[in-house]
């Protein structure tokens, strides 16, 4: 369940819907939902990509705050 919660957190942090990420990763929205519910686990490449997007979003937010 820990991974599922983190996937949802990362998705929300980058401001995307399940459908938007599903389209990006070439999966159906219900697959994205099952990852977040913990009934299925995404491949490591999906996890890495979400983490990368999250880091980029955080860096952009920090840059915006600093002006």
The first five atom37 places (N, CA, C, CB, O) and aatype in JSON, in Angstrom:
{
  "aatype": [20, 20, 20, 20, 20, 20, 20, 20, 20, 20, 20, 20, 20, 20, 20, 20, 20, 20, 20, 20, 20, 20, 20, 20, 20, 20, 20, 20, 20, 20, 20, 20, 20, 20, 20, 20, 20, 20, 20, 20, 20, 20, 20, 20, 20, 20, 20, 20, 20, 20, 20, 20, 20, 20, 20, 20, 20, 20, 20, 20, 20, 20, 20, 20, 20, 20, 20],
  "atom_mask": [
    [1, 1, 1, 1, 1],
    [1, 1, 1, 1, 1],
    [1, 1, 1, 1, 1],
    [1, 1, 1, 1, 1],
    [1, 1, 1, 1, 1],
    [1, 1, 1, 1, 1],
    [1, 1, 1, 1, 1],
    [1, 1, 1, 1, 1],
    [1, 1, 1, 1, 1],
    [1, 1, 1, 1, 1],
    [1, 1, 1, 1, 1],
    [1, 1, 1, 1, 1],
    [1, 1, 1, 1, 1],
    [1, 1, 1, 1, 1],
    [1, 1, 1, 1, 1],
    [1, 1, 1, 1, 1],
    [1, 1, 1, 1, 1],
    [1, 1, 1, 1, 1],
    [1, 1, 1, 1, 1],
    [1, 1, 1, 1, 1],
    [1, 1, 1, 1, 1],
    [1, 1, 1, 1, 1],
    [1, 1, 1, 1, 1],
    [1, 1, 1, 1, 1],
    [1, 1, 1, 1, 1],
    [1, 1, 1, 1, 1],
    [1, 1, 1, 1, 1],
    [1, 1, 1, 1, 1],
    [1, 1, 1, 1, 1],
    [1, 1, 1, 1, 1],
    [1, 1, 1, 1, 1],
    [1, 1, 1, 1, 1],
    [1, 1, 1, 1, 1],
    [1, 1, 1, 1, 1],
    [1, 1, 1, 1, 1],
    [1, 1, 1, 1, 1],
    [1, 1, 1, 1, 1],
    [1, 1, 1, 1, 1],
    [1, 1, 1, 1, 1],
    [1, 1, 1, 1, 1],
    [1, 1, 1, 1, 1],
    [1, 1, 1, 1, 1],
    [1, 1, 1, 1, 1],
    [1, 1, 1, 1, 1],
    [1, 1, 1, 1, 1],
    [1, 1, 1, 1, 1],
    [1, 1, 1, 1, 1],
    [1, 1, 1, 1, 1],
    [1, 1, 1, 1, 1],
    [1, 1, 1, 1, 1],
    [1, 1, 1, 1, 1],
    [1, 1, 1, 1, 1],
    [1, 1, 1, 1, 1],
    [1, 1, 1, 1, 1],
    [1, 1, 1, 1, 1],
    [1, 1, 1, 1, 1],
    [1, 1, 1, 1, 1],
    [1, 1, 1, 1, 1],
    [1, 1, 1, 1, 1],
    [1, 1, 1, 1, 1],
    [1, 1, 1, 1, 1],
    [1, 1, 1, 1, 1],
    [1, 1, 1, 1, 1],
    [1, 1, 1, 1, 1],
    [1, 1, 1, 1, 1],
    [1, 1, 1, 1, 1],
    [1, 1, 1, 1, 1]
  ],
  "atom_positions": [
    [[0.81, -1.19, 0.0], [0.0, 0.0, 0.0], [0.86, 1.26, 0.0], [-0.93, 0.0, 1.2], [0.43, 2.31, -0.47]],
    [[2.08, 1.15, 0.53], [2.97, 2.3, 0.59], [3.27, 2.83, -0.81], [4.28, 1.93, 1.31], [3.2, 4.04, -1.04]],
    [[3.58, 1.95, -1.75], [3.85, 2.36, -3.12], [2.63, 3.0, -3.75], [4.3, 1.15, -3.96], [2.74, 4.03, -4.42]],
    [[1.46, 2.42, -3.54], [0.23, 2.96, -4.11], [-0.01, 4.4, -3.65], [-0.97, 2.07, -3.73], [-0.33, 5.27, -4.45]],
    [[0.15, 4.64, -2.36], [-0.04, 5.98, -1.83], [0.97, 6.97, -2.39], [0.06, 5.97, -0.31], [0.64, 8.12, -2.67]],
    [[2.2, 6.51, -2.56], [3.22, 7.38, -3.14], [2.94, 7.69, -4.6], [4.58, 6.75, -3.0], [3.2, 8.8, -5.05]],
    [[2.42, 6.73, -5.34], [2.09, 6.98, -6.74], [1.04, 8.07, -6.85], [1.59, 5.69, -7.42], [1.15, 8.97, -7.68]],
    [[0.02, 7.99, -6.01], [-1.02, 9.02, -6.02], [-0.44, 10.37, -5.62], [-2.17, 8.63, -5.08], [-0.73, 11.39, -6.25]],
    [[0.39, 10.38, -4.58], [1.01, 11.62, -4.13], [1.85, 12.25, -5.25], [1.89, 11.36, -2.89], [1.74, 13.45, -5.5]],
    [[2.67, 11.45, -5.91], [3.51, 11.96, -6.99], [2.66, 12.49, -8.14], [4.45, 10.86, -7.49], [2.96, 13.54, -8.7]],
    [[1.61, 11.77, -8.48], [0.72, 12.23, -9.57], [0.09, 13.56, -9.21], [-0.39, 11.18, -9.85], [0.05, 14.48, -10.04]],
    [[-0.41, 13.68, -7.99], [-1.04, 14.93, -7.57], [-0.02, 16.07, -7.49], [-1.73, 14.74, -6.22], [-0.35, 17.22, -7.78]],
    [[1.2, 15.74, -7.09], [2.23, 16.75, -6.97], [2.58, 17.38, -8.33], [3.48, 16.15, -6.35], [2.92, 18.56, -8.4]],
    [[2.49, 16.59, -9.38], [2.78, 17.15, -10.71], [1.52, 17.67, -11.39], [3.43, 16.09, -11.59], [1.56, 18.12, -12.54]],
    [[0.39, 17.61, -10.68], [-0.85, 18.22, -11.17], [-1.49, 17.5, -12.34], [-0.57, 19.61, -11.57], [-2.05, 18.15, -13.23]],
    [[-1.42, 16.2, -12.35], [-2.0, 15.42, -13.45], [-3.15, 14.56, -12.95], [-0.93, 14.54, -14.13], [-3.17, 14.14, -11.79]],
    [[-4.09, 14.29, -13.83], [-5.17, 13.35, -13.52], [-4.7, 11.94, -13.85], [-6.47, 13.71, -14.3], [-3.69, 11.75, -14.52]],
    [[-5.45, 10.97, -13.37], [-5.13, 9.59, -13.73], [-5.18, 9.41, -15.24], [-6.11, 8.61, -13.04], [-4.33, 8.73, -15.82]],
    [[-6.17, 10.03, -15.89], [-6.31, 9.88, -17.34], [-5.13, 10.48, -18.08], [-7.6, 10.53, -17.81], [-4.64, 9.9, -19.04]],
    [[-4.67, 11.64, -17.62], [-3.52, 12.28, -18.28], [-2.27, 11.41, -18.19], [-3.25, 13.65, -17.66], [-1.54, 11.25, -19.18]],
    [[-2.02, 10.85, -17.02], [-0.85, 9.98, -16.88], [-1.03, 8.67, -17.63], [-0.57, 9.7, -15.41], [-0.08, 8.14, -18.2]],
    [[-2.23, 8.15, -17.62], [-2.49, 6.93, -18.37], [-2.18, 7.15, -19.85], [-3.96, 6.48, -18.19], [-1.56, 6.3, -20.49]],
    [[-2.6, 8.27, -20.38], [-2.3, 8.59, -21.77], [-0.8, 8.71, -21.99], [-3.0, 9.89, -22.19], [-0.28, 8.22, -23.0]],
    [[-0.1, 9.36, -21.07], [1.34, 9.54, -21.18], [2.08, 8.2, -21.2], [1.85, 10.39, -20.04], [3.04, 8.02, -21.95]],
    [[1.62, 7.26, -20.35], [2.3, 5.97, -20.24], [1.73, 4.91, -21.16], [2.23, 5.5, -18.83], [2.22, 3.78, -21.2]],
    [[0.7, 5.25, -21.9], [0.13, 4.3, -22.86], [-0.65, 3.18, -22.21], [1.22, 3.73, -23.69], [-0.67, 2.05, -22.71]],
    [[-1.32, 3.48, -21.09], [-2.16, 2.5, -20.41], [-3.56, 3.09, -20.25], [-1.55, 2.1, -19.02], [-3.78, 4.27, -20.5]],
    [[-4.49, 2.26, -19.83], [-5.84, 2.74, -19.59], [-5.93, 3.38, -18.22], [-6.85, 1.59, -19.71], [-5.12, 3.1, -17.33]],
    [[-6.91, 4.26, -18.05], [-7.11, 4.95, -16.77], [-7.35, 3.96, -15.65], [-8.27, 5.92, -16.87], [-6.9, 4.17, -14.53]],
    [[-8.06, 2.87, -15.95], [-8.33, 1.87, -14.91], [-7.04, 1.19, -14.43], [-9.32, 0.81, -15.42], [-6.96, 0.75, -13.28]],
    [[-6.04, 1.11, -15.3], [-4.74, 0.56, -14.9], [-4.07, 1.51, -13.93], [-3.84, 0.32, -16.13], [-3.52, 1.09, -12.91]],
    [[-4.12, 2.8, -14.24], [-3.57, 3.82, -13.34], [-4.26, 3.75, -11.98], [-3.73, 5.23, -13.96], [-3.6, 3.84, -10.94]],
    [[-5.56, 3.6, -12.0], [-6.33, 3.5, -10.76], [-5.93, 2.27, -9.96], [-7.84, 3.45, -11.06], [-5.8, 2.33, -8.73]],
    [[-5.73, 1.15, -10.64], [-5.35, -0.07, -9.93], [-3.96, 0.04, -9.31], [-5.4, -1.27, -10.88], [-3.7, -0.56, -8.27]],
    [[-3.07, 0.81, -9.94], [-1.76, 1.05, -9.35], [-1.9, 1.84, -8.06], [-0.84, 1.8, -10.34], [-1.25, 1.54, -7.05]],
    [[-2.75, 2.87, -8.1], [-2.93, 3.72, -6.92], [-3.69, 3.02, -5.8], [-3.66, 4.99, -7.31], [-3.51, 3.34, -4.63]],
    [[-4.53, 2.07, -6.15], [-5.27, 1.3, -5.13], [-4.43, 0.18, -4.55], [-6.55, 0.72, -5.73], [-4.75, -0.37, -3.5]],
    [[-3.36, -0.16, -5.22], [-2.49, -1.21, -4.75], [-2.86, -2.6, -5.22], [-2.46, -1.2, -3.29], [-2.27, -3.59, -4.77]],
    [[-3.84, -2.7, -6.11], [-4.21, -4.02, -6.6], [-3.28, -4.52, -7.71], [-5.64, -3.99, -7.11], [-3.24, -5.71, -8.01]],
    [[-2.54, -3.59, -8.32], [-1.52, -3.94, -9.32], [-0.31, -3.06, -9.07], [-2.05, -3.77, -10.78], [-0.41, -2.02, -8.41]],
    [[0.84, -3.46, -9.59], [2.06, -2.7, -9.42], [2.63, -2.33, -10.78], [3.1, -3.5, -8.59], [2.76, -3.19, -11.66]],
    [[2.97, -1.05, -10.98], [3.55, -0.65, -12.26], [4.99, -1.14, -12.38], [3.49, 0.88, -12.43], [5.63, -1.5, -11.4]],
    [[5.47, -1.14, -13.59], [6.87, -1.48, -13.82], [7.78, -0.39, -13.28], [7.13, -1.71, -15.31], [7.35, 0.74, -13.07]],
    [[9.02, -0.74, -13.07], [9.97, 0.2, -12.5], [10.15, 1.43, -13.39], [11.31, -0.48, -12.3], [10.39, 2.52, -12.87]],
    [[10.03, 1.28, -14.69], [10.19, 2.43, -15.58], [9.11, 3.49, -15.34], [10.14, 1.98, -17.04], [9.38, 4.68, -15.45]],
    [[7.9, 3.06, -15.0], [6.82, 4.0, -14.69], [7.12, 4.71, -13.38], [5.45, 3.26, -14.62], [6.94, 5.92, -13.27]],
    [[7.56, 3.97, -12.39], [7.87, 4.54, -11.08], [8.99, 5.58, -11.22], [8.29, 3.43, -10.08], [8.9, 6.67, -10.64]],
    [[10.02, 5.26, -11.96], [11.14, 6.18, -12.16], [10.67, 7.44, -12.88], [12.26, 5.5, -12.96], [11.06, 8.55, -12.5]],
    [[9.86, 7.3, -13.88], [9.37, 8.46, -14.64], [8.51, 9.37, -13.76], [8.56, 8.0, -15.86], [8.64, 10.59, -13.83]],
    [[7.65, 8.79, -12.95], [6.84, 9.61, -12.03], [7.71, 10.36, -11.03], [5.84, 8.73, -11.29], [7.47, 11.53, -10.74]],
    [[8.72, 9.69, -10.52], [9.63, 10.34, -9.57], [10.38, 11.49, -10.25], [10.63, 9.31, -9.0], [10.55, 12.56, -9.67]],
    [[10.82, 11.25, -11.47], [11.53, 12.3, -12.22], [10.64, 13.51, -12.44], [12.01, 11.77, -13.57], [11.07, 14.65, -12.25]],
    [[9.4, 13.28, -12.83], [8.44, 14.37, -13.04], [8.19, 15.13, -11.74], [7.12, 13.82, -13.6], [8.07, 16.35, -11.74]],
    [[8.1, 14.39, -10.65], [7.85, 15.0, -9.35], [9.01, 15.91, -8.94], [7.62, 13.93, -8.3], [8.8, 17.01, -8.45]],
    [[10.23, 15.43, -9.15], [11.41, 16.23, -8.82], [11.44, 17.5, -9.68], [12.71, 15.41, -9.02], [11.71, 18.59, -9.17]],
    [[11.16, 17.36, -10.95], [11.14, 18.52, -11.83], [10.08, 19.53, -11.4], [10.88, 18.09, -13.28], [10.33, 20.74, -11.41]],
    [[8.91, 19.04, -11.0], [7.84, 19.93, -10.54], [8.26, 20.66, -9.26], [6.54, 19.15, -10.3], [7.99, 21.85, -9.1]],
    [[8.91, 19.94, -8.36], [9.38, 20.55, -7.1], [10.43, 21.6, -7.38], [9.93, 19.47, -6.15], [10.4, 22.67, -6.77]],
    [[11.36, 21.33, -8.26], [12.39, 22.3, -8.61], [11.78, 23.55, -9.23], [13.42, 21.68, -9.56], [12.19, 24.67, -8.93]],
    [[10.81, 23.35, -10.1], [10.13, 24.48, -10.74], [9.39, 25.32, -9.71], [9.17, 23.99, -11.82], [9.41, 26.55, -9.77]],
    [[8.73, 24.67, -8.76], [8.0, 25.37, -7.71], [8.97, 26.18, -6.84], [7.21, 24.38, -6.84], [8.68, 27.33, -6.51]],
    [[10.1, 25.6, -6.48], [11.1, 26.31, -5.68], [11.66, 27.52, -6.44], [12.25, 25.36, -5.3], [11.88, 28.58, -5.86]],
    [[11.88, 27.35, -7.73], [12.38, 28.44, -8.56], [11.37, 29.57, -8.63], [12.71, 27.93, -9.97], [11.75, 30.74, -8.58]],
    [[10.09, 29.24, -8.73], [9.03, 30.23, -8.79], [8.93, 31.01, -7.47], [7.68, 29.55, -9.12], [8.73, 32.22, -7.48]],
    [[9.06, 30.32, -6.37], [9.01, 30.96, -5.05], [10.13, 31.97, -4.86], [9.07, 29.91, -3.94], [9.94, 33.03, -4.26]],
    [[11.3, 31.64, -5.37], [12.47, 32.52, -5.2], [12.39, 33.76, -6.08], [13.73, 31.76, -5.51], [13.06, 34.76, -5.83]],
    [[11.56, 33.65, -7.1], [11.36, 34.8, -7.97], [12.33, 34.87, -9.04], [11.41, 36.02, -7.22], [12.28, 35.8, -9.85]]
  ]
}
